[in-house]
Amino acid sequence: MEITLKILLVVFAIGLIAVVLLQKGKSAGLSGAISGGAEHLFGKQKARGLDLFLQRLTAGLATGFFLLSLILSYFIEW
């Protein structure tokens, strides 16, 4: 059980890092490469949808990471 939770925590951490790096920053970052192509093909509306999706995914991954951290700290014996 503990090993499974640790593996899930690492997966959530890596996913959270990746999603945060994909989000648009002040200099557009990695999201500019993805949303730039989306704007060209689908117009600006789809690019905003991608940013909204990334924001919601970040919130979900952060919540999962936080809850898994709390659960894992409860199960680990000090």
PDB file with SEQRES, HELIX, SHEET and CRYST1 records, atoms N, CA, C and O in Angstrom:
SEQRES   1 A   78  MET GLU ILE THR LEU LYS ILE LEU LEU VAL VAL PHE ALA          
SEQRES   2 A   78  ILE GLY LEU ILE ALA VAL VAL LEU LEU GLN LYS GLY LYS          
SEQRES   3 A   78  SER ALA GLY LEU SER GLY ALA ILE SER GLY GLY ALA GLU          
SEQRES   4 A   78  HIS LEU PHE GLY LYS GLN LYS ALA ARG GLY LEU ASP LEU          
SEQRES   5 A   78  PHE LEU GLN ARG LEU THR ALA GLY LEU ALA THR GLY PHE          
SEQRES   6 A   78  PHE LEU LEU SER LEU ILE LEU SER TYR PHE ILE GLU TRP          
HELIX    1 AA1 GLU A    2  LEU A   22  1                                  21    
HELIX    2 AA2 GLY A   29  PHE A   42  1                                  14    
HELIX    3 AA3 LYS A   44  PHE A   75  1                                  32    
CRYST1    1.000    1.000    1.000  90.00  90.00  90.00 P 1           1          
ATOM      1  N   MET A   1       0.829  -1.197   0.000  1.00  0.00           N  
ATOM      2  CA  MET A   1       0.000   0.000   0.000  1.00  0.00           C  
ATOM      3  C   MET A   1       0.873   1.261   0.000  1.00  0.00           C  
ATOM      4  O   MET A   1       0.618   2.212  -0.739  1.00  0.00           O  
ATOM      5  N   GLU A   2       1.897   1.242   0.839  1.00  0.00           N  
ATOM      6  CA  GLU A   2       2.767   2.405   0.946  1.00  0.00           C  
ATOM      7  C   GLU A   2       3.544   2.633  -0.357  1.00  0.00           C  
ATOM      8  O   GLU A   2       3.718   3.772  -0.787  1.00  0.00           O  
ATOM      9  N   ILE A   3       4.001   1.562  -0.969  1.00  0.00           N  
ATOM     10  CA  ILE A   3       4.758   1.681  -2.218  1.00  0.00           C  
ATOM     11  C   ILE A   3       3.851   2.216  -3.333  1.00  0.00           C  
ATOM     12  O   ILE A   3       4.278   3.044  -4.138  1.00  0.00           O  
ATOM     13  N   THR A   4       2.629   1.751  -3.376  1.00  0.00           N  
ATOM     14  CA  THR A   4       1.675   2.227  -4.384  1.00  0.00           C  
ATOM     15  C   THR A   4       1.414   3.728  -4.225  1.00  0.00           C  
ATOM     16  O   THR A   4       1.358   4.462  -5.212  1.00  0.00           O  
ATOM     17  N   LEU A   5       1.256   4.173  -2.983  1.00  0.00           N  
ATOM     18  CA  LEU A   5       1.022   5.594  -2.738  1.00  0.00           C  
ATOM     19  C   LEU A   5       2.241   6.428  -3.123  1.00  0.00           C  
ATOM     20  O   LEU A   5       2.101   7.531  -3.652  1.00  0.00           O  
ATOM     21  N   LYS A   6       3.436   5.900  -2.856  1.00  0.00           N  
ATOM     22  CA  LYS A   6       4.649   6.624  -3.230  1.00  0.00           C  
ATOM     23  C   LYS A   6       4.775   6.737  -4.748  1.00  0.00           C  
ATOM     24  O   LYS A   6       5.164   7.784  -5.266  1.00  0.00           O  
ATOM     25  N   ILE A   7       4.450   5.672  -5.450  1.00  0.00           N  
ATOM     26  CA  ILE A   7       4.501   5.705  -6.917  1.00  0.00           C  
ATOM     27  C   ILE A   7       3.491   6.711  -7.454  1.00  0.00           C  
ATOM     28  O   ILE A   7       3.809   7.486  -8.357  1.00  0.00           O  
ATOM     29  N   LEU A   8       2.277   6.708  -6.909  1.00  0.00           N  
ATOM     30  CA  LEU A   8       1.262   7.680  -7.328  1.00  0.00           C  
ATOM     31  C   LEU A   8       1.699   9.114  -7.034  1.00  0.00           C  
ATOM     32  O   LEU A   8       1.435  10.022  -7.822  1.00  0.00           O  
ATOM     33  N   LEU A   9       2.367   9.314  -5.897  1.00  0.00           N  
ATOM     34  CA  LEU A   9       2.844  10.645  -5.543  1.00  0.00           C  
ATOM     35  C   LEU A   9       3.886  11.135  -6.540  1.00  0.00           C  
ATOM     36  O   LEU A   9       3.875  12.305  -6.923  1.00  0.00           O  
ATOM     37  N   VAL A  10       4.781  10.255  -6.962  1.00  0.00           N  
ATOM     38  CA  VAL A  10       5.787  10.624  -7.954  1.00  0.00           C  
ATOM     39  C   VAL A  10       5.128  10.932  -9.298  1.00  0.00           C  
ATOM     40  O   VAL A  10       5.523  11.883  -9.973  1.00  0.00           O  
ATOM     41  N   VAL A  11       4.137  10.148  -9.692  1.00  0.00           N  
ATOM     42  CA  VAL A  11       3.426  10.392 -10.945  1.00  0.00           C  
ATOM     43  C   VAL A  11       2.723  11.743 -10.904  1.00  0.00           C  
ATOM     44  O   VAL A  11       2.770  12.497 -11.876  1.00  0.00           O  
ATOM     45  N   PHE A  12       2.071  12.052  -9.781  1.00  0.00           N  
ATOM     46  CA  PHE A  12       1.404  13.344  -9.644  1.00  0.00           C  
ATOM     47  C   PHE A  12       2.418  14.481  -9.668  1.00  0.00           C  
ATOM     48  O   PHE A  12       2.157  15.524 -10.267  1.00  0.00           O  
ATOM     49  N   ALA A  13       3.565  14.297  -9.030  1.00  0.00           N  
ATOM     50  CA  ALA A  13       4.589  15.345  -9.000  1.00  0.00           C  
ATOM     51  C   ALA A  13       5.129  15.618 -10.399  1.00  0.00           C  
ATOM     52  O   ALA A  13       5.261  16.775 -10.798  1.00  0.00           O  
ATOM     53  N   ILE A  14       5.440  14.569 -11.139  1.00  0.00           N  
ATOM     54  CA  ILE A  14       5.957  14.745 -12.501  1.00  0.00           C  
ATOM     55  C   ILE A  14       4.891  15.379 -13.401  1.00  0.00           C  
ATOM     56  O   ILE A  14       5.197  16.260 -14.205  1.00  0.00           O  
ATOM     57  N   GLY A  15       3.643  14.929 -13.261  1.00  0.00           N  
ATOM     58  CA  GLY A  15       2.551  15.518 -14.042  1.00  0.00           C  
ATOM     59  C   GLY A  15       2.341  16.984 -13.708  1.00  0.00           C  
ATOM     60  O   GLY A  15       2.094  17.796 -14.600  1.00  0.00           O  
ATOM     61  N   LEU A  16       2.437  17.331 -12.426  1.00  0.00           N  
ATOM     62  CA  LEU A  16       2.259  18.713 -12.005  1.00  0.00           C  
ATOM     63  C   LEU A  16       3.371  19.596 -12.555  1.00  0.00           C  
ATOM     64  O   LEU A  16       3.111  20.710 -13.011  1.00  0.00           O  
ATOM     65  N   ILE A  17       4.600  19.110 -12.517  1.00  0.00           N  
ATOM     66  CA  ILE A  17       5.719  19.869 -13.072  1.00  0.00           C  
ATOM     67  C   ILE A  17       5.525  20.087 -14.565  1.00  0.00           C  
ATOM     68  O   ILE A  17       5.726  21.195 -15.063  1.00  0.00           O  
ATOM     69  N   ALA A  18       5.136  19.044 -15.280  1.00  0.00           N  
ATOM     70  CA  ALA A  18       4.958  19.149 -16.730  1.00  0.00           C  
ATOM     71  C   ALA A  18       3.849  20.134 -17.092  1.00  0.00           C  
ATOM     72  O   ALA A  18       4.008  20.936 -18.012  1.00  0.00           O  
ATOM     73  N   VAL A  19       2.737  20.076 -16.379  1.00  0.00           N  
ATOM     74  CA  VAL A  19       1.603  20.950 -16.696  1.00  0.00           C  
ATOM     75  C   VAL A  19       1.935  22.406 -16.377  1.00  0.00           C  
ATOM     76  O   VAL A  19       1.541  23.308 -17.117  1.00  0.00           O  
ATOM     77  N   VAL A  20       2.655  22.638 -15.283  1.00  0.00           N  
ATOM     78  CA  VAL A  20       3.028  24.008 -14.939  1.00  0.00           C  
ATOM     79  C   VAL A  20       3.973  24.574 -16.003  1.00  0.00           C  
ATOM     80  O   VAL A  20       3.866  25.745 -16.367  1.00  0.00           O  
ATOM     81  N   LEU A  21       4.891  23.752 -16.498  1.00  0.00           N  
ATOM     82  CA  LEU A  21       5.807  24.226 -17.535  1.00  0.00           C  
ATOM     83  C   LEU A  21       5.094  24.494 -18.856  1.00  0.00           C  
ATOM     84  O   LEU A  21       5.556  25.320 -19.643  1.00  0.00           O  
ATOM     85  N   LEU A  22       3.996  23.824 -19.112  1.00  0.00           N  
ATOM     86  CA  LEU A  22       3.255  24.035 -20.358  1.00  0.00           C  
ATOM     87  C   LEU A  22       2.389  25.288 -20.339  1.00  0.00           C  
ATOM     88  O   LEU A  22       1.973  25.766 -21.394  1.00  0.00           O  
ATOM     89  N   GLN A  23       2.113  25.827 -19.147  1.00  0.00           N  
ATOM     90  CA  GLN A  23       1.229  26.987 -19.067  1.00  0.00           C  
ATOM     91  C   GLN A  23       1.901  28.237 -19.595  1.00  0.00           C  
ATOM     92  O   GLN A  23       3.124  28.371 -19.570  1.00  0.00           O  
ATOM     93  N   LYS A  24       1.075  29.141 -20.069  1.00  0.00           N  
ATOM     94  CA  LYS A  24       1.578  30.395 -20.624  1.00  0.00           C  
ATOM     95  C   LYS A  24       2.062  31.293 -19.492  1.00  0.00           C  
ATOM     96  O   LYS A  24       1.338  31.541 -18.527  1.00  0.00           O  
ATOM     97  N   GLY A  25       3.273  31.766 -19.620  1.00  0.00           N  
ATOM     98  CA  GLY A  25       3.819  32.713 -18.670  1.00  0.00           C  
ATOM     99  C   GLY A  25       3.910  34.085 -19.305  1.00  0.00           C  
ATOM    100  O   GLY A  25       3.272  34.355 -20.322  1.00  0.00           O  
ATOM    101  N   LYS A  26       4.702  34.946 -18.702  1.00  0.00           N  
ATOM    102  CA  LYS A  26       4.863  36.284 -19.261  1.00  0.00           C  
ATOM    103  C   LYS A  26       5.550  36.249 -20.623  1.00  0.00           C  
ATOM    104  O   LYS A  26       5.296  37.096 -21.479  1.00  0.00           O  
ATOM    105  N   SER A  27       6.424  35.259 -20.813  1.00  0.00           N  
ATOM    106  CA  SER A  27       7.129  35.162 -22.093  1.00  0.00           C  
ATOM    107  C   SER A  27       6.581  34.038 -22.968  1.00  0.00           C  
ATOM    108  O   SER A  27       7.219  33.652 -23.947  1.00  0.00           O  
ATOM    109  N   ALA A  28       5.429  33.519 -22.633  1.00  0.00           N  
ATOM    110  CA  ALA A  28       4.704  32.483 -23.365  1.00  0.00           C  
ATOM    111  C   ALA A  28       5.271  31.084 -23.153  1.00  0.00           C  
ATOM    112  O   ALA A  28       4.524  30.123 -23.332  1.00  0.00           O  
ATOM    113  N   GLY A  29       6.525  30.903 -22.787  1.00  0.00           N  
ATOM    114  CA  GLY A  29       7.086  29.604 -22.431  1.00  0.00           C  
ATOM    115  C   GLY A  29       6.797  28.509 -23.440  1.00  0.00           C  
ATOM    116  O   GLY A  29       6.703  28.768 -24.640  1.00  0.00           O  
ATOM    117  N   LEU A  30       6.656  27.287 -22.953  1.00  0.00           N  
ATOM    118  CA  LEU A  30       6.366  26.151 -23.815  1.00  0.00           C  
ATOM    119  C   LEU A  30       4.950  26.200 -24.360  1.00  0.00           C  
ATOM    120  O   LEU A  30       4.668  25.655 -25.427  1.00  0.00           O  
ATOM    121  N   SER A  31       4.059  26.853 -23.625  1.00  0.00           N  
ATOM    122  CA  SER A  31       2.673  26.943 -24.075  1.00  0.00           C  
ATOM    123  C   SER A  31       2.557  27.734 -25.369  1.00  0.00           C  
ATOM    124  O   SER A  31       1.638  27.502 -26.155  1.00  0.00           O  
ATOM    125  N   GLY A  32       3.474  28.661 -25.601  1.00  0.00           N  
ATOM    126  CA  GLY A  32       3.442  29.452 -26.824  1.00  0.00           C  
ATOM    127  C   GLY A  32       3.637  28.602 -28.064  1.00  0.00           C  
ATOM    128  O   GLY A  32       3.046  28.871 -29.110  1.00  0.00           O  
ATOM    129  N   ALA A  33       4.458  27.588 -27.948  1.00  0.00           N  
ATOM    130  CA  ALA A  33       4.688  26.709 -29.095  1.00  0.00           C  
ATOM    131  C   ALA A  33       3.441  25.905 -29.419  1.00  0.00           C  
ATOM    132  O   ALA A  33       3.111  25.706 -30.588  1.00  0.00           O  
ATOM    133  N   ILE A  34       2.752  25.445 -28.395  1.00  0.00           N  
ATOM    134  CA  ILE A  34       1.555  24.628 -28.594  1.00  0.00           C  
ATOM    135  C   ILE A  34       0.371  25.517 -28.983  1.00  0.00           C  
ATOM    136  O   ILE A  34      -0.307  25.263 -29.979  1.00  0.00           O  
ATOM    137  N   SER A  35       0.133  26.558 -28.188  1.00  0.00           N  
ATOM    138  CA  SER A  35      -1.041  27.390 -28.463  1.00  0.00           C  
ATOM    139  C   SER A  35      -0.841  28.243 -29.705  1.00  0.00           C  
ATOM    140  O   SER A  35      -1.818  28.643 -30.338  1.00  0.00           O  
ATOM    141  N   GLY A  36       0.411  28.532 -30.066  1.00  0.00           N  
ATOM    142  CA  GLY A  36       0.653  29.279 -31.305  1.00  0.00           C  
ATOM    143  C   GLY A  36       0.168  28.509 -32.507  1.00  0.00           C  
ATOM    144  O   GLY A  36      -0.441  29.076 -33.415  1.00  0.00           O  
ATOM    145  N   GLY A  37       0.435  27.217 -32.517  1.00  0.00           N  
ATOM    146  CA  GLY A  37      -0.067  26.368 -33.597  1.00  0.00           C  
ATOM    147  C   GLY A  37      -1.568  26.240 -33.553  1.00  0.00           C  
ATOM    148  O   GLY A  37      -2.222  26.190 -34.594  1.00  0.00           O  
ATOM    149  N   ALA A  38      -2.124  26.188 -32.347  1.00  0.00           N  
ATOM    150  CA  ALA A  38      -3.575  26.078 -32.201  1.00  0.00           C  
ATOM    151  C   ALA A  38      -4.257  27.361 -32.673  1.00  0.00           C  
ATOM    152  O   ALA A  38      -5.315  27.310 -33.300  1.00  0.00           O  
ATOM    153  N   GLU A  39      -3.651  28.512 -32.369  1.00  0.00           N  
ATOM    154  CA  GLU A  39      -4.227  29.773 -32.831  1.00  0.00           C  
ATOM    155  C   GLU A  39      -4.212  29.847 -34.351  1.00  0.00           C  
ATOM    156  O   GLU A  39      -5.153  30.348 -34.966  1.00  0.00           O  
ATOM    157  N   HIS A  40      -3.162  29.356 -34.937  1.00  0.00           N  
ATOM    158  CA  HIS A  40      -3.053  29.398 -36.392  1.00  0.00           C  
ATOM    159  C   HIS A  40      -4.117  28.521 -37.053  1.00  0.00           C  
ATOM    160  O   HIS A  40      -4.721  28.913 -38.050  1.00  0.00           O  
ATOM    161  N   LEU A  41      -4.339  27.340 -36.494  1.00  0.00           N  
ATOM    162  CA  LEU A  41      -5.292  26.407 -37.101  1.00  0.00           C  
ATOM    163  C   LEU A  41      -6.742  26.692 -36.724  1.00  0.00           C  
ATOM    164  O   LEU A  41      -7.632  26.635 -37.572  1.00  0.00           O  
ATOM    165  N   PHE A  42      -6.976  27.000 -35.451  1.00  0.00           N  
ATOM    166  CA  PHE A  42      -8.354  27.067 -34.953  1.00  0.00           C  
ATOM    167  C   PHE A  42      -8.795  28.455 -34.516  1.00  0.00           C  
ATOM    168  O   PHE A  42      -9.964  28.636 -34.178  1.00  0.00           O  
ATOM    169  N   GLY A  43      -7.926  29.421 -34.509  1.00  0.00           N  
ATOM    170  CA  GLY A  43      -8.283  30.750 -34.038  1.00  0.00           C  
ATOM    171  C   GLY A  43      -7.976  30.904 -32.558  1.00  0.00           C  
ATOM    172  O   GLY A  43      -7.565  29.948 -31.900  1.00  0.00           O  
ATOM    173  N   LYS A  44      -8.172  32.094 -32.043  1.00  0.00           N  
ATOM    174  CA  LYS A  44      -7.812  32.398 -30.656  1.00  0.00           C  
ATOM    175  C   LYS A  44      -8.661  31.656 -29.635  1.00  0.00           C  
ATOM    176  O   LYS A  44      -8.160  31.351 -28.553  1.00  0.00           O  
ATOM    177  N   GLN A  45      -9.891  31.356 -29.918  1.00  0.00           N  
ATOM    178  CA  GLN A  45     -10.791  30.722 -28.955  1.00  0.00           C  
ATOM    179  C   GLN A  45     -10.246  29.388 -28.475  1.00  0.00           C  
ATOM    180  O   GLN A  45     -10.318  29.097 -27.281  1.00  0.00           O  
ATOM    181  N   LYS A  46      -9.707  28.575 -29.361  1.00  0.00           N  
ATOM    182  CA  LYS A  46      -9.178  27.268 -28.975  1.00  0.00           C  
ATOM    183  C   LYS A  46      -7.942  27.410 -28.109  1.00  0.00           C  
ATOM    184  O   LYS A  46      -7.725  26.596 -27.211  1.00  0.00           O  
ATOM    185  N   ALA A  47      -7.125  28.425 -28.356  1.00  0.00           N  
ATOM    186  CA  ALA A  47      -5.923  28.623 -27.557  1.00  0.00           C  
ATOM    187  C   ALA A  47      -6.303  28.971 -26.122  1.00  0.00           C  
ATOM    188  O   ALA A  47      -5.661  28.501 -25.183  1.00  0.00           O  
ATOM    189  N   ARG A  48      -7.334  29.784 -25.942  1.00  0.00           N  
ATOM    190  CA  ARG A  48      -7.799  30.100 -24.591  1.00  0.00           C  
ATOM    191  C   ARG A  48      -8.369  28.859 -23.923  1.00  0.00           C  
ATOM    192  O   ARG A  48      -8.247  28.696 -22.708  1.00  0.00           O  
ATOM    193  N   GLY A  49      -8.981  27.994 -24.694  1.00  0.00           N  
ATOM    194  CA  GLY A  49      -9.501  26.741 -24.157  1.00  0.00           C  
ATOM    195  C   GLY A  49      -8.388  25.845 -23.662  1.00  0.00           C  
ATOM    196  O   GLY A  49      -8.538  25.161 -22.649  1.00  0.00           O  
ATOM    197  N   LEU A  50      -7.255  25.846 -24.382  1.00  0.00           N  
ATOM    198  CA  LEU A  50      -6.106  25.067 -23.955  1.00  0.00           C  
ATOM    199  C   LEU A  50      -5.553  25.595 -22.646  1.00  0.00           C  
ATOM    200  O   LEU A  50      -5.207  24.812 -21.762  1.00  0.00           O  
ATOM    201  N   ASP A  51      -5.464  26.910 -22.507  1.00  0.00           N  
ATOM    202  CA  ASP A  51      -4.978  27.501 -21.264  1.00  0.00           C  
ATOM    203  C   ASP A  51      -5.918  27.195 -20.102  1.00  0.00           C  
ATOM    204  O   ASP A  51      -5.468  26.910 -18.993  1.00  0.00           O  
ATOM    205  N   LEU A  52      -7.214  27.254 -20.356  1.00  0.00           N  
ATOM    206  CA  LEU A  52      -8.191  26.930 -19.320  1.00  0.00           C  
ATOM    207  C   LEU A  52      -8.079  25.470 -18.909  1.00  0.00           C  
ATOM    208  O   LEU A  52      -8.147  25.148 -17.723  1.00  0.00           O  
ATOM    209  N   PHE A  53      -7.905  24.583 -19.888  1.00  0.00           N  
ATOM    210  CA  PHE A  53      -7.731  23.157 -19.592  1.00  0.00           C  
ATOM    211  C   PHE A  53      -6.479  22.925 -18.752  1.00  0.00           C  
ATOM    212  O   PHE A  53      -6.509  22.143 -17.801  1.00  0.00           O  
ATOM    213  N   LEU A  54      -5.384  23.593 -19.091  1.00  0.00           N  
ATOM    214  CA  LEU A  54      -4.145  23.435 -18.338  1.00  0.00           C  
ATOM    215  C   LEU A  54      -4.288  23.968 -16.914  1.00  0.00           C  
ATOM    216  O   LEU A  54      -3.721  23.398 -15.981  1.00  0.00           O  
ATOM    217  N   GLN A  55      -5.034  25.049 -16.740  1.00  0.00           N  
ATOM    218  CA  GLN A  55      -5.261  25.582 -15.392  1.00  0.00           C  
ATOM    219  C   GLN A  55      -6.065  24.602 -14.545  1.00  0.00           C  
ATOM    220  O   GLN A  55      -5.744  24.373 -13.379  1.00  0.00           O  
ATOM    221  N   ARG A  56      -7.097  24.031 -15.127  1.00  0.00           N  
ATOM    222  CA  ARG A  56      -7.922  23.070 -14.383  1.00  0.00           C  
ATOM    223  C   ARG A  56      -7.151  21.792 -14.093  1.00  0.00           C  
ATOM    224  O   ARG A  56      -7.294  21.212 -13.017  1.00  0.00           O  
ATOM    225  N   LEU A  57      -6.342  21.352 -15.036  1.00  0.00           N  
ATOM    226  CA  LEU A  57      -5.523  20.163 -14.825  1.00  0.00           C  
ATOM    227  C   LEU A  57      -4.491  20.408 -13.727  1.00  0.00           C  
ATOM    228  O   LEU A  57      -4.216  19.516 -12.925  1.00  0.00           O  
ATOM    229  N   THR A  58      -3.924  21.602 -13.688  1.00  0.00           N  
ATOM    230  CA  THR A  58      -2.978  21.962 -12.632  1.00  0.00           C  
ATOM    231  C   THR A  58      -3.650  21.927 -11.268  1.00  0.00           C  
ATOM    232  O   THR A  58      -3.087  21.402 -10.308  1.00  0.00           O  
ATOM    233  N   ALA A  59      -4.841  22.480 -11.181  1.00  0.00           N  
ATOM    234  CA  ALA A  59      -5.567  22.481  -9.904  1.00  0.00           C  
ATOM    235  C   ALA A  59      -5.883  21.060  -9.458  1.00  0.00           C  
ATOM    236  O   ALA A  59      -5.754  20.738  -8.277  1.00  0.00           O  
ATOM    237  N   GLY A  60      -6.295  20.208 -10.389  1.00  0.00           N  
ATOM    238  CA  GLY A  60      -6.593  18.817 -10.040  1.00  0.00           C  
ATOM    239  C   GLY A  60      -5.358  18.055  -9.605  1.00  0.00           C  
ATOM    240  O   GLY A  60      -5.395  17.319  -8.619  1.00  0.00           O  
ATOM    241  N   LEU A  61      -4.260  18.226 -10.333  1.00  0.00           N  
ATOM    242  CA  LEU A  61      -3.025  17.541  -9.959  1.00  0.00           C  
ATOM    243  C   LEU A  61      -2.480  18.050  -8.630  1.00  0.00           C  
ATOM    244  O   LEU A  61      -1.968  17.267  -7.830  1.00  0.00           O  
ATOM    245  N   ALA A  62      -2.586  19.357  -8.386  1.00  0.00           N  
ATOM    246  CA  ALA A  62      -2.111  19.917  -7.122  1.00  0.00           C  
ATOM    247  C   ALA A  62      -2.940  19.398  -5.953  1.00  0.00           C  
ATOM    248  O   ALA A  62      -2.395  19.085  -4.895  1.00  0.00           O  
ATOM    249  N   THR A  63      -4.242  19.305  -6.137  1.00  0.00           N  
ATOM    250  CA  THR A  63      -5.112  18.760  -5.093  1.00  0.00           C  
ATOM    251  C   THR A  63      -4.791  17.299  -4.825  1.00  0.00           C  
ATOM    252  O   THR A  63      -4.700  16.880  -3.671  1.00  0.00           O  
ATOM    253  N   GLY A  64      -4.619  16.525  -5.886  1.00  0.00           N  
ATOM    254  CA  GLY A  64      -4.259  15.119  -5.726  1.00  0.00           C  
ATOM    255  C   GLY A  64      -2.918  14.947  -5.051  1.00  0.00           C  
ATOM    256  O   GLY A  64      -2.759  14.071  -4.202  1.00  0.00           O  
ATOM    257  N   PHE A  65      -1.944  15.775  -5.417  1.00  0.00           N  
ATOM    258  CA  PHE A  65      -0.625  15.715  -4.805  1.00  0.00           C  
ATOM    259  C   PHE A  65      -0.708  16.029  -3.314  1.00  0.00           C  
ATOM    260  O   PHE A  65      -0.098  15.345  -2.492  1.00  0.00           O  
ATOM    261  N   PHE A  66      -1.468  17.065  -2.974  1.00  0.00           N  
ATOM    262  CA  PHE A  66      -1.628  17.458  -1.576  1.00  0.00           C  
ATOM    263  C   PHE A  66      -2.293  16.347  -0.764  1.00  0.00           C  
ATOM    264  O   PHE A  66      -1.827  16.006   0.323  1.00  0.00           O  
ATOM    265  N   LEU A  67      -3.375  15.788  -1.288  1.00  0.00           N  
ATOM    266  CA  LEU A  67      -4.085  14.725  -0.569  1.00  0.00           C  
ATOM    267  C   LEU A  67      -3.234  13.463  -0.442  1.00  0.00           C  
ATOM    268  O   LEU A  67      -3.218  12.832   0.615  1.00  0.00           O  
ATOM    269  N   LEU A  68      -2.532  13.094  -1.503  1.00  0.00           N  
ATOM    270  CA  LEU A  68      -1.656  11.931  -1.437  1.00  0.00           C  
ATOM    271  C   LEU A  68      -0.528  12.140  -0.434  1.00  0.00           C  
ATOM    272  O   LEU A  68      -0.126  11.202   0.254  1.00  0.00           O  
ATOM    273  N   SER A  69      -0.021  13.359  -0.350  1.00  0.00           N  
ATOM    274  CA  SER A  69       1.027  13.657   0.628  1.00  0.00           C  
ATOM    275  C   SER A  69       0.508  13.484   2.052  1.00  0.00           C  
ATOM    276  O   SER A  69       1.192  12.927   2.910  1.00  0.00           O  
ATOM    277  N   LEU A  70      -0.704  13.967   2.290  1.00  0.00           N  
ATOM    278  CA  LEU A  70      -1.294  13.819   3.624  1.00  0.00           C  
ATOM    279  C   LEU A  70      -1.554  12.352   3.963  1.00  0.00           C  
ATOM    280  O   LEU A  70      -1.269  11.908   5.075  1.00  0.00           O  
ATOM    281  N   ILE A  71      -2.090  11.612   3.016  1.00  0.00           N  
ATOM    282  CA  ILE A  71      -2.385  10.198   3.246  1.00  0.00           C  
ATOM    283  C   ILE A  71      -1.106   9.410   3.460  1.00  0.00           C  
ATOM    284  O   ILE A  71      -1.033   8.558   4.346  1.00  0.00           O  
ATOM    285  N   LEU A  72      -0.104   9.694   2.653  1.00  0.00           N  
ATOM    286  CA  LEU A  72       1.161   8.986   2.770  1.00  0.00           C  
ATOM    287  C   LEU A  72       1.851   9.298   4.095  1.00  0.00           C  
ATOM    288  O   LEU A  72       2.447   8.413   4.708  1.00  0.00           O  
ATOM    289  N   SER A  73       1.775  10.537   4.534  1.00  0.00           N  
ATOM    290  CA  SER A  73       2.385  10.888   5.814  1.00  0.00           C  
ATOM    291  C   SER A  73       1.662  10.204   6.985  1.00  0.00           C  
ATOM    292  O   SER A  73       2.265   9.947   8.027  1.00  0.00           O  
ATOM    293  N   TYR A  74       0.383   9.917   6.807  1.00  0.00           N  
ATOM    294  CA  TYR A  74      -0.354   9.206   7.846  1.00  0.00           C  
ATOM    295  C   TYR A  74       0.079   7.733   7.923  1.00  0.00           C  
ATOM    296  O   TYR A  74       0.151   7.162   9.011  1.00  0.00           O  
ATOM    297  N   PHE A  75       0.366   7.119   6.760  1.00  0.00           N  
ATOM    298  CA  PHE A  75       0.707   5.708   6.734  1.00  0.00           C  
ATOM    299  C   PHE A  75       2.166   5.413   7.050  1.00  0.00           C  
ATOM    300  O   PHE A  75       2.495   4.297   7.454  1.00  0.00           O  
ATOM    301  N   ILE A  76       3.040   6.389   6.874  1.00  0.00           N  
ATOM    302  CA  ILE A  76       4.455   6.150   7.148  1.00  0.00           C  
ATOM    303  C   ILE A  76       4.684   6.153   8.652  1.00  0.00           C  
ATOM    304  O   ILE A  76       4.234   7.051   9.364  1.00  0.00           O  
ATOM    305  N   GLU A  77       5.378   5.151   9.112  1.00  0.00           N  
ATOM    306  CA  GLU A  77       5.712   5.079  10.528  1.00  0.00           C  
ATOM    307  C   GLU A  77       7.033   5.766  10.754  1.00  0.00           C  
ATOM    308  O   GLU A  77       8.011   5.467  10.069  1.00  0.00           O  
ATOM    309  N   TRP A  78       7.085   6.675  11.693  1.00  0.00           N  
ATOM    310  CA  TRP A  78       8.336   7.383  11.984  1.00  0.00           C  
ATOM    311  C   TRP A  78       9.141   6.635  12.967  1.00  0.00           C  
ATOM    312  O   TRP A  78      10.230   7.076  13.336  1.00  0.00           O  
TER     313      TRP A  78                                                      
END                                                                             
